[in-house]
Amino acid sequence: MRGGLIVPLAGEGVKGGTVYGATDELGFKAVENPVSVADFHATILHQLGFDFKQLYHELDGQRERLTANSEARVVKEILA
């Protein structure tokens, strides 16, 4: 297995040198600790001091959550 997704989050309270998860042999699919885009966004918003469950924007007159997923979570395992 190859390493997980490495995303540069310098500062922002993320543990330095952290690799979270793993991918298959081709690097195509997460096989350990998958993180969705909504989870990633929720984690960044959390680190910026926002409650991602309370942030909305309007699209065609309807309120939509920024994370677009009610099951998004903050990935606390990578936080310092």
N, C-alpha and C positions, 0 to 999 in steps of 0.2 A: 504494500500500500504506500502511496505517496503521502506527502504532508497535506494538511488541510489548507483552507483558504487563508492567505496571509494578506491582511489589509492594513495599510499604514494608518494607524491612529495615534500619531505622536502626541504625547500629552494626553489630555482628555481623561485621565484617570484609568487608562488601560495598562495592564501589566506589560512591561517591556519584553520583547522577544517571545511573545506567546504565539503558539500555533494551536488552534482549536479545531479538532476533528481530523478526519482523513478522507481521502478519495479512493476510488477504485484504481486499478493499474493504469488506466488511460487518463485519469484525472477528469473524467466525464461526470461522475456522480458521487455525491457524498455518501460514505458508508459508515461514518462514525460522527456523532454529534452534528447533524445537519442544522443549518441556520437559514431561515428564509429571509428574503429581502425585507419583509415587514419586521422581523426580529432585529435585523441589523439597523433599520431606521429607528425602531423603538429604543434600542440601546444608545444610539447617538443622541436622540432627543432627551433621553434620561440623563445622559452625561452633561447635556447643555442646561439641565435644570427644568425641563418641561415635563408635564404629565401627558404622555402621548395619547392616553385614553380620552383626554379632554380637548385635544386639538382637532379642529374641523376646518374644512374649506367648503365653499359652495361651488357646485358644478351643475349647471342647468337648473338652478333654483333649489337644489337639494343639498343638504349637508352631508359631507362624506368625511370620514376619519382619515387623517393623514397616513396612517399605517395601513389603511384599507382592509384590515383584518382584525376582527375582534379577539382573535386568539394570539395575537402578537405578544411576544414576551421580551423582557430585557435579559440579555445573555450575561448574567452576573458572574459566570465562571471566568470571564476575561477581564473583569474589573479589578483594579488595585484596591 
